[in-house]
Structures are given as C-alpha cells and as structure tokens.
Amino acid sequence: MERIRAETLAYFRSLDENATLRHHFRHADEEGGLWYIEVVPDRSELIVIKQAELTSAGRLHRYSWEHLEDEHGGLTDQAIDPDEDPLEAIPAEEFQRVWTR
C-alpha cells in the first residue's frame, strides 16, 4: 500500500513540476461550497493536480501532491472533461487567490 501511495505522489508531483500548460476551473456543489481546480494535460486527459474546496461555512481544504488527503477528502484521481463536467473556466489569478488564502 505504501508503494502505491509513493507512486501516486510521484506521479502528481511530476505533473505539477513539469507542467507547461495549466487550466483552472470552478464548480459550485449542492451544499453551497465552491471547488477550485488546477489541471494539466497528460496523455490526452486533463488531470487535476491541485484542488481547493471552500465550504459554505468558509473552511478551506487544499489537496495536491504535497497533501493528497485528510479526514475531509482528497485529491481526485479522476480525469476531468470540461465538455461533460459542470465546470466554469476561471483565470489563474482567481485560482491562486483561493489556493494561497
């Protein structure tokens, strides 16, 4: 199990450190929370490398290769499809404002 975790961490870290193109999206959930994601292309898919959830109560949960999961959730392991997933494209600056909050 630890080997799988190490491989997962290495994969997401490599994507983040070597990315030349990044996209940013926002999604509102049913509970009034906002999800912010940063994705990079990898093998014809868009892979989430950073994910921030701003809950309706104002709590911020961040996930990346540096913090894959905790008791509140974790970095998704599913590729996204902006044409099918209910996502709104946002500027990188908006993502960074939330991420560094």
C-alpha positions in Angstrom: 0.0 0.0 0.0 2.8 2.4 0.8 4.4 1.8 -2.6 1.2 2.7 -4.3 1.0 5.9 -2.3 4.6 6.8 -3.1 3.9 6.2 -6.9 0.8 8.3 -6.8 2.6 11.1 -5.0 5.5 10.9 -7.5 3.0 11.0 -10.5 1.2 14.1 -9.3 4.4 15.8 -8.3 5.9 15.2 -11.7 2.9 16.6 -13.4 2.9 19.7 -11.3 6.7 20.4 -11.6 6.8 19.7 -15.4 3.6 21.4 -16.5 3.9 23.9 -19.3 0.1 24.4 -19.7 -2.3 24.7 -16.8 -6.1 25.2 -16.8 -8.2 26.4 -13.9 -11.9 25.8 -13.2 -14.5 26.4 -10.5 -17.6 24.3 -9.6 -20.4 25.0 -7.1 -21.7 22.0 -5.2 -25.2 21.3 -3.8 -24.2 22.4 -0.3 -23.1 25.9 -1.4 -19.4 25.1 -1.4 -17.1 26.1 -4.2 -14.4 23.8 -5.7 -11.4 25.3 -7.5 -9.1 23.0 -9.5 -5.9 23.3 -11.5 -5.5 20.7 -14.2 -2.7 19.8 -16.7 -2.9 17.7 -19.8 -1.5 14.2 -19.6 -1.9 11.5 -22.3 -5.0 13.2 -23.8 -6.7 13.7 -20.5 -6.9 16.7 -18.1 -5.6 15.6 -14.7 -6.3 17.5 -11.5 -3.1 18.5 -9.8 -4.4 21.0 -7.2 -7.9 21.1 -5.7 -9.3 23.5 -3.2 -12.7 23.3 -1.6 -14.2 26.4 0.0 -17.1 25.1 2.1 -20.3 27.1 2.6 -19.0 27.6 6.2 -15.9 29.3 4.9 -13.4 26.5 5.6 -10.7 25.8 3.0 -9.4 22.4 2.3 -6.5 22.1 -0.2 -5.1 19.0 -1.9 -2.1 18.4 -4.1 0.9 16.1 -4.3 2.1 17.8 -1.1 -1.2 16.8 0.8 -3.1 14.1 -1.0 -5.8 13.5 1.6 -7.1 14.1 5.1 -10.3 13.4 7.1 -12.2 15.9 4.9 -11.4 14.5 1.5 -8.6 14.2 -1.0 -7.2 15.0 -4.4 -9.4 13.4 -7.1 -7.9 10.6 -9.1 -10.4 11.1 -11.9 -9.6 13.0 -15.1 -12.0 15.8 -15.9 -13.8 16.6 -19.1 -14.8 20.3 -19.3 -17.4 19.4 -22.0 -19.2 17.0 -19.7 -18.3 18.1 -16.2 -20.2 21.2 -14.8 -17.1 23.4 -14.6 -16.6 27.1 -15.2 -13.2 28.2 -16.6 -11.6 30.8 -14.4 -8.4 32.9 -14.6 -5.2 31.5 -13.0 -5.2 34.6 -10.7 -8.6 33.6 -9.2 -7.4 30.1 -8.5 -4.2 31.4 -6.9 -6.2 33.8 -4.6 -8.2 30.9 -3.2 -5.2 28.5 -3.1 -3.0 30.9 -1.2 -5.7 32.1 1.2 
